Amino acid sequence: MNRERMFGMAAAMGLLFTLVAIRASATDQDPEEEKVINLKDTEWVGLDSMEKVVTTYRFEKGGVLAYCYRGKSYRNGTWKQDGKNVYFECNNKFWECQATITGEVIEGETWNKKNKKSRDTFYKYTKPE
């Protein structure tokens, strides 16, 4: 085999290995971890384990948290998001949650002024059209 052909094959093999490595590293990344949902103007629903009631939360602009459970609606909560981490509270911190957003799921620790603690999960809700 002549030198030019050997060099060409070596270059092609190097390019092939580079492309395989790039593709492998791209598939190693979890796309859900890269893309974090901005909570503003989204709704989430889940079971409040302490009260045993389904609760819906709406993360409004300006850090206002609106929520609904047992047929009543409130807007006396607040929320803050820092990347995939979120903190929200209801009723002047009577109930609080420190959680992580993964895809369309919020999961984290909840606690209240009665010293009850729980781990709750909330799911992104999209209204049907």
Sequence and secondary structure as in RCSB ss.txt:
>XXXX:A:sequence
MNRERMFGMAAAMGLLFTLVAIRASATDQDPEEEKVINLKDTEWVGLDSMEKVVTTYRFEKGGVLAYCYRGKSYR
NGTWKQDGKNVYFECNNKFWECQATITGEVIEGETWNKKNKKSRDTFYKYTKPE
>XXXX:A:secstr
  HHHHHHHHHHHHHHHHHHHHHHHHHHS HHHHS    TTEEEEEEETTTTEEEEEEE GGGEEEEEETTEEEE
EEEEEEETTEEEEEETTTTEEEEEEEETTEEEEEEEETT  EEEEEEEEE    
